[in-house]
Amino acid sequence: MVKKLITKDMLLDDIVKKYPETIMILMGYGLHCVGCIVSEIETIEQGAKIHGLDDKEIDFMLKDLNAIALESIKKN
């Protein structure tokens, strides 16, 4: 089981700043708003829902994001 470093209630901007490696994952799921001003006030769940992702897709995205974040921590 992957440790949850990223949760659906975190702000998109905070995730990208802390784990820049996640940008490609977010964009792959259709969240091209990583540099948008709204990312400073929008949670990952809010952004995902606005871009049409359902709860199951959000769970998959969070799993992928957490795997990348954990790898990032292991490297440092």
C-alpha positions in Angstrom: 0.0 0.0 0.0 1.3 3.4 -1.0 1.7 6.0 1.8 -0.7 8.9 1.3 1.3 12.0 1.0 -1.3 13.6 -1.3 -5.0 13.7 -0.4 -8.0 15.0 -2.4 -8.5 17.9 0.0 -5.0 19.4 -0.7 -4.6 22.5 -2.9 -3.4 21.8 -6.4 -0.8 24.6 -6.1 0.6 23.1 -2.8 1.0 19.7 -4.5 2.8 21.1 -7.5 5.1 23.2 -5.3 6.0 20.3 -2.9 6.1 17.6 -5.6 6.8 19.1 -9.0 7.2 15.7 -10.5 3.4 15.3 -10.2 2.7 17.8 -12.9 2.9 15.2 -15.7 0.5 13.0 -13.8 -2.0 15.8 -13.2 -1.8 16.8 -16.9 -2.3 13.2 -18.0 -5.5 13.1 -16.1 -6.7 16.3 -17.8 -5.8 18.8 -15.1 -3.9 21.3 -17.2 -4.7 24.0 -14.6 -1.4 23.4 -12.7 -0.2 26.9 -13.4 -3.6 28.5 -13.3 -4.4 31.1 -10.6 -7.4 28.9 -9.5 -4.9 26.2 -8.5 -4.1 28.3 -5.5 -7.6 28.0 -4.1 -8.9 24.8 -5.6 -8.4 21.3 -4.1 -7.3 18.4 -6.2 -10.8 16.9 -5.9 -12.5 20.2 -7.0 -10.2 20.5 -10.0 -10.7 16.9 -10.9 -14.5 17.1 -10.7 -14.6 20.3 -12.8 -12.5 18.5 -15.4 -15.0 15.6 -15.5 -13.3 12.9 -13.4 -15.5 10.7 -11.2 -14.6 9.4 -7.8 -13.0 6.2 -9.1 -10.8 8.2 -11.5 -9.8 10.5 -8.7 -8.8 7.5 -6.5 -6.6 6.2 -9.4 -5.1 9.6 -9.9 -4.3 10.0 -6.1 -2.7 6.5 -6.2 -0.5 7.6 -9.1 0.3 10.9 -7.5 1.3 9.3 -4.2 3.6 6.8 -5.9 5.4 9.7 -7.7 5.6 11.7 -4.4 7.0 8.8 -2.5 9.6 8.2 -5.2 10.6 11.8 -5.0 11.1 11.6 -1.2 13.2 8.4 -1.5 15.5 10.1 -4.0 16.2 13.0 -1.6 
